[in-house]
């Protein structure tokens, strides 16, 4: 499983492999118990998710696609009316993966 140090240092490189994408989503799922994160962690999660979504699309990685679809809404920064969900970040919301018909066909059907 990925450690925080590993994520910070090599996260983007690890996302190029299916095992790396699986490890990242597993790590993020473990963090769901504490969904509110500070601003820097929020931006780090957005950056890693952006890269993961791109790698999923580039590699037709349907095994991880549904897990990431679920995890993009698991974290937020701030609380109350000022909370910002990771899935609402423009980088994640505008990911080309969400517009890919093949992605939806493979993950939903």
TALIN-V861003 format. One record per pair of residues at least 12 apart in sequence whose C-alpha atoms are under 10 Angstrom apart, sorted by sequence separation. I is the first residue (numbers start at 1). J is the second residue. D is the distance in Angstrom with one decimal. If there is no record, write none. Layout:
i & j & d
I & J & D
I & J & D
//
This chain:
i & j & d
2 & 14 & 9.4
52 & 64 & 9.4
53 & 65 & 7.9
56 & 68 & 9.2
73 & 85 & 6.2
74 & 86 & 7.4
75 & 87 & 8.2
76 & 88 & 9.3
11 & 24 & 8.2
52 & 65 & 9.4
72 & 85 & 8.1
73 & 86 & 5.9
74 & 87 & 8.2
76 & 89 & 9.9
72 & 86 & 5.8
73 & 87 & 5.0
53 & 68 & 7.6
71 & 86 & 9.0
72 & 87 & 4.8
73 & 88 & 8.0
52 & 68 & 8.3
53 & 69 & 9.1
71 & 87 & 8.5
72 & 88 & 8.6
7 & 24 & 8.1
28 & 45 & 8.8
70 & 87 & 9.6
72 & 89 & 9.6
1 & 19 & 9.6
2 & 20 & 8.1
69 & 87 & 9.1
1 & 20 & 8.8
49 & 68 & 8.0
53 & 72 & 9.9
2 & 22 & 9.8
3 & 23 & 9.6
7 & 27 & 9.8
72 & 92 & 7.8
1 & 22 & 9.0
2 & 23 & 6.0
3 & 24 & 9.3
28 & 49 & 10.0
72 & 93 & 9.3
1 & 23 & 5.5
2 & 24 & 6.5
49 & 71 & 9.1
50 & 72 & 9.8
1 & 24 & 7.8
2 & 25 & 9.7
4 & 27 & 9.1
49 & 72 & 7.5
1 & 25 & 9.9
2 & 26 & 8.7
3 & 27 & 8.1
24 & 48 & 8.7
25 & 49 & 9.1
1 & 26 & 7.7
2 & 27 & 6.7
24 & 49 & 9.0
1 & 27 & 7.0
2 & 28 & 9.8
46 & 72 & 8.6
21 & 48 & 9.8
25 & 52 & 9.2
45 & 72 & 9.1
21 & 49 & 9.5
24 & 52 & 8.6
46 & 75 & 9.6
69 & 98 & 9.2
21 & 51 & 9.6
22 & 52 & 9.7
45 & 75 & 8.5
21 & 52 & 6.4
45 & 76 & 9.8
20 & 52 & 9.1
21 & 53 & 9.2
65 & 97 & 9.4
11 & 44 & 10.0
15 & 48 & 8.3
42 & 75 & 7.5
15 & 49 & 9.4
18 & 52 & 9.7
21 & 55 & 8.3
41 & 75 & 9.8
42 & 76 & 6.8
43 & 77 & 9.3
12 & 47 & 8.8
16 & 51 & 8.7
17 & 52 & 9.7
21 & 56 & 8.1
41 & 76 & 9.6
42 & 77 & 6.1
8 & 44 & 8.3
11 & 47 & 9.7
12 & 48 & 6.6
15 & 51 & 7.0
16 & 52 & 7.9
41 & 77 & 8.5
42 & 78 & 9.7
7 & 44 & 9.3
11 & 48 & 6.9
12 & 49 & 9.5
15 & 52 & 5.7
18 & 55 & 8.8
39 & 76 & 8.9
40 & 77 & 9.1
49 & 86 & 9.0
66 & 103 & 9.4
7 & 45 & 9.8
12 & 50 & 9.7
13 & 51 & 9.4
14 & 52 & 9.3
15 & 53 & 9.2
16 & 54 & 9.4
17 & 55 & 8.2
18 & 56 & 8.3
29 & 67 & 8.9
35 & 73 & 9.3
36 & 74 & 8.9
37 & 75 & 7.0
38 & 76 & 8.4
39 & 77 & 6.0
49 & 87 & 9.6
57 & 95 & 9.8
65 & 103 & 7.7
66 & 104 & 9.5
69 & 107 & 9.3
12 & 51 & 6.6
15 & 54 & 9.3
16 & 55 & 6.1
17 & 56 & 9.4
25 & 64 & 7.9
29 & 68 & 9.6
32 & 71 & 8.5
35 & 74 & 6.0
36 & 75 & 5.9
37 & 76 & 6.1
38 & 77 & 5.7
39 & 78 & 8.0
46 & 85 & 9.9
53 & 92 & 8.4
57 & 96 & 8.2
58 & 97 & 9.2
65 & 104 & 9.3
8 & 48 & 9.4
11 & 51 & 9.1
12 & 52 & 7.9
15 & 55 & 6.7
16 & 56 & 8.7
21 & 61 & 9.1
24 & 64 & 10.0
25 & 65 & 9.9
28 & 68 & 9.5
34 & 74 & 9.2
35 & 75 & 4.5
36 & 76 & 5.0
37 & 77 & 5.1
38 & 78 & 7.4
46 & 86 & 6.3
57 & 97 & 5.8
62 & 102 & 9.7
66 & 106 & 9.4
67 & 107 & 9.8
7 & 48 & 8.5
11 & 52 & 9.3
15 & 56 & 8.8
18 & 59 & 8.5
22 & 63 & 8.5
23 & 64 & 9.9
26 & 67 & 8.8
29 & 70 & 9.4
32 & 73 & 9.9
33 & 74 & 9.2
34 & 75 & 8.1
35 & 76 & 6.0
36 & 77 & 5.3
37 & 78 & 7.4
45 & 86 & 7.7
46 & 87 & 8.4
50 & 91 & 6.8
51 & 92 & 9.7
54 & 95 & 7.7
56 & 97 & 8.0
57 & 98 & 9.4
62 & 103 & 7.3
65 & 106 & 8.8
66 & 107 & 6.0
16 & 58 & 9.3
17 & 59 & 8.9
21 & 63 & 9.7
22 & 64 & 6.3
25 & 67 & 6.8
26 & 68 & 9.8
29 & 71 & 7.0
32 & 74 & 6.1
33 & 75 & 9.7
34 & 76 & 9.5
35 & 77 & 8.2
36 & 78 & 6.6
37 & 79 & 9.7
42 & 84 & 9.1
46 & 88 & 10.0
49 & 91 & 9.2
50 & 92 & 6.0
53 & 95 & 7.3
54 & 96 & 7.7
55 & 97 & 9.5
60 & 102 & 8.6
61 & 103 & 8.8
62 & 104 & 9.5
65 & 107 & 6.7
66 & 108 & 8.3
12 & 55 & 9.6
16 & 59 & 8.6
18 & 61 & 7.2
21 & 64 & 7.0
22 & 65 & 9.7
25 & 68 & 6.6
28 & 71 & 7.3
31 & 74 & 8.7
32 & 75 & 7.1
36 & 79 & 7.4
42 & 85 & 8.8
43 & 86 & 8.6
46 & 89 & 7.5
49 & 92 & 7.4
50 & 93 & 9.6
53 & 96 & 8.4
54 & 97 & 6.9
57 & 100 & 8.1
60 & 103 & 7.6
62 & 105 & 9.8
63 & 106 & 9.4
64 & 107 & 9.2
65 & 108 & 10.0
17 & 61 & 9.6
18 & 62 & 10.0
21 & 65 & 9.5
24 & 68 & 9.5
28 & 72 & 9.6
31 & 75 & 8.6
42 & 86 & 7.1
46 & 90 & 9.5
47 & 91 & 8.3
50 & 94 & 9.7
51 & 95 & 9.8
53 & 97 & 6.5
62 & 106 & 6.4
63 & 107 & 8.3
18 & 63 & 8.5
19 & 64 & 9.5
22 & 67 & 8.7
25 & 70 & 9.7
26 & 71 & 9.6
29 & 74 & 8.1
39 & 84 & 9.7
46 & 91 & 7.4
47 & 92 & 8.8
50 & 95 & 7.2
53 & 98 & 9.1
57 & 102 & 9.2
61 & 106 & 9.4
62 & 107 & 6.2
18 & 64 & 7.9
21 & 67 & 9.9
22 & 68 & 9.4
25 & 71 & 7.3
28 & 74 & 8.4
29 & 75 & 9.9
43 & 89 & 9.3
46 & 92 & 6.9
49 & 95 & 9.8
50 & 96 & 9.9
57 & 103 & 7.4
60 & 106 & 9.0
61 & 107 & 9.7
62 & 108 & 10.0
21 & 68 & 9.1
25 & 72 & 9.8
28 & 75 & 8.9
36 & 83 & 8.6
42 & 89 & 9.7
50 & 97 & 9.8
56 & 103 & 9.0
36 & 84 & 9.4
36 & 85 & 9.1
35 & 85 & 9.4
//
